[in-house]
Amino acid sequence: MRVMRIKPASSAPTVVPAVASEAAPNAIGTLNEKHLHASLRERYLQLGDATEVRVDGYIVDILRGADIIEIQTKNFSNIARKMRDLVQRHRVRLVYPMARDLWVVKMPTAADAMKRRKSPKHLDVIDIFDELVAFPDLIGHENFQLDVVITSEERVERFDSPKRWRRRGWVTIDRRLLAIDSIVTLETRADYLALIPQGLPEQFLTSDIATALNRPRATAQKAAYCLSRAGCIERIGSKGNAAIYTHVAS
């Protein structure tokens, strides 16, 4: 397992010590916690940490002194308000897993035995922009750090109903962590900017980013949107229906 160094959150004069209750009545609880979330929490836990506690009206996964570690395995849109609020007073490290290798496990049915296949989809750190569109304003925020955990995972599915047409009746019931390949820590604007190709022309389109990354243009568009909102690049014109961008002078 190759793990990139996890940098400590940068000191921030606006941090307010967090005060947590001993137990949160509506905490996730280990009985309902999914495998992936529980595994990542154990990976980050240190002696003296508090878990599943209430801070400023929110349940947080780990409280380490005044610092918060939040593990998110679903869409960032679900926690956008929570993140924006907490970073105003606390240092927050957001942990998000992305499956570079994914195996899909279909539980047995009356007609078929259990099946396991490897998905052709491979995610990498560049795909984090698909989620960051929920709060691009936090990119480079002095109290915000994002750990992208590159994983190998299993997605366990159960046949529920043929009415669930999007997956032909199959629903995801769990995600299982098999291995951690690396942890990429994003903290400064420069860290996020480094995710897109550095050899782009002075003026570039999202199609240039997509080609250089070998990723769909939709991913490049989301990256450009996030980076422009963060002040890393700026839109200076258009070419037909395509926006023209350039890097912002540091």
N, C-alpha and C positions, 0 to 999 in steps of 0.2 A: 504494500500500500504506500503510495507516494502522497504525502500530506504537505502542502505548502505551509509555510510559517503563518500562524495566525497572529497578526499584529494586534497589540492592545489598542483599545479605542483611544483616540487622541484626547488630550485633556481639554476640557471645555468649561469656561468660567460660568456658564449658565446652568450647570448641573445642580439639581436639588436632591439631597439624599432621599431615597425612596423609603417609605414606611409601609410595611406589609402586615397584614393580619396573620394570625397563626394558621388559619385554615380557611379556605374559600368554600362556602357552601355549594356553589355551582361550578366547582372545578371539574376538569375533565375526569380525573380519577383513573387509576390504573385499570379498572375493570373495563372501561369503555375506550381506552387509549389504543390506537392502531399500532401495528408493529413498527412501521417506519418511523412514526413520531416518537414512540418509546425508545427505539434504538438510538436515534439521534440525540435524544435527551440524555441518555446514559453516556453517550460519547462526549457530551459537553459538561456533564456534572463534575464538580469538584467538591472536596470536603468543605463543609461550611455553607454550601449553597442552600437556599430555600427553593422549594418547588411548588408549583400550582398555588400561588398566593395572589392576593388582590393588591394592586398598586393603582392608586388614583382612579378606582372604580373599574379597572380592567383585571382580568385573570392573566398572569404572565407565567411562562413556563419555568424560567429560572431567574432567581434574584440573587446576584452576587454582590453583596455590599450595597452600593448605590446603583449598580449596573444591571440592566435587564437583558436576558437572552431569550428571544422568542423564536420558536421553531414553527415554521409554516410549511405544510405539505400540500396546501390547496392554493387557490387563486389569491393574488395580492389584493384584489378588489375587496375581499372579505375583511381585510385588516387595514385598509387605507386610513380610515378615521382614527383607529387606534394608534397606528404608527405616527401619524402627523401630530397627534396630541402628546404622546409620550416623549417624543424627541424634544419637545419644548422644555422639558424639565429633567430628563434622564438620558444617560448614554444607553443606546439600544443597539444590540447586535441581532440582526435578523438572519436566521439560518434557513436555507432553502435547498432541498435536494433536487438534482436533475439526473435522470437516468441516461447514462451513455449506453448502457446495455440493459435491455429490458426483456424479460421472459413473461409471456402471458400464460397463466394457468387457468384453464376452464374446469370448474368442478364437475364431477360426474352427474349425469342426469339419468332418467329412466331409460333413455335410448342409447346413451353414449358413455364410455369410460372417461376418466379424467384425461385431459390433453394439455400438453405444454409445448409452446413454440417460442422461438426468439423473434422479437419484433424487428422489422427493418428500420425502425426509427431510432436515431441516435442523437440525443441532445448534448449540447456543450454549453459552456459559459455564455457564449454570444446569445443564446436563446433566452437569457434572463431578461432581455428587453421586452419580450412578449408579456412579462408580468409587470415590469417597471412602469409601463404606461399608466398604472394605477396611481403612482405617486412619484413622477419624475422630479418633482421639486425637492425630494429628499436626497437626490444624488449630490454627494459632496457636503451634505449637512454635517456640521461639526460633531453632532451627537449620534450620527447614524453610521452603522457599519453593516455590510452585507457579506455573509459567507455563503458562497455557492458550493454546495457539496456534490461533487461528481460521483455518481454511484453506479452499482449494478443492483438491479431490483427484480422482484417478481410482482406482477399485478394479478391478483386472484379475482376471478370473476365467477358469478353464479347466475344460472338461468333463472330469470324472474318472471317475465311475461312477454309474449310475442307483441304486446302493445308497445313495448319499449323499442320502437322502430329504429332508433339511431344505432343501436348495437345489436339489432335483431333479437332482442329479448335478454341480452347479457348485461349485468350490472357489476361494477367493481365493488368488492366487499373488503378488500385489504390490499396494502402494498407492503412488501417485505424487503427489508434491506439485506442484501447478500454481501456486499463489500463496498468500501469507500476507496475510490481511486485517488482523489485529490480534493483539497479544499482551497478554493480561490477566494481570497479576501479582497473586497472592493471597499475602499474607504474615501479616497480623494477623487476629485473630478478627473484627474489624470489617469487613475486606475480604470475608470469607465471608458474614457476616451481611447485607452490602449486596446480595448476589445475590438475596435474596428481597424481595418488595414491602415498602416502608416504610410504606404506608398501611393495614396490617392493623389490625384492632381490638385492644384490649388483650389480650383472650383470643381465640384463633383456632384453627381446625382445619386439617388438611392440605388439606381440600377448599377452604378459603379461599385457601391458597397456590396450589393448582392452578388455580383460577379466575382469580386475578390474573395468573398467569404464562401462562395458556393452554397448560398442559402437563398430561400425564396425572397422575392422582393418585399413581401409583407413584413418579414423580419427586419430587413434593412430600413424600411419605412418607420417601423417602431423604434429602431435604434436611433435614427435621425431625429425623430420626434422627442425622444427622451433627452438626447444630448443637446438639442437646441433649447429645450426647456431648462436644462441645467446650465446653459451658457457656455458649453464646450464648443459648439459649432453654431453658425447662424445662417439663416436663409437670406440670400442676397438677390434673388430673382427667380425667374422660371424659364423653362424651355418647353414650350407646349404646355402640357398638363403636369410636367415634372418640376419639382422645386430644385433650385440650384443652391448648394451649401458651400461654405468655406469655414476653415478653422478660425476660432477666435484667438487673437493674439494674447499670449499669457503675460 
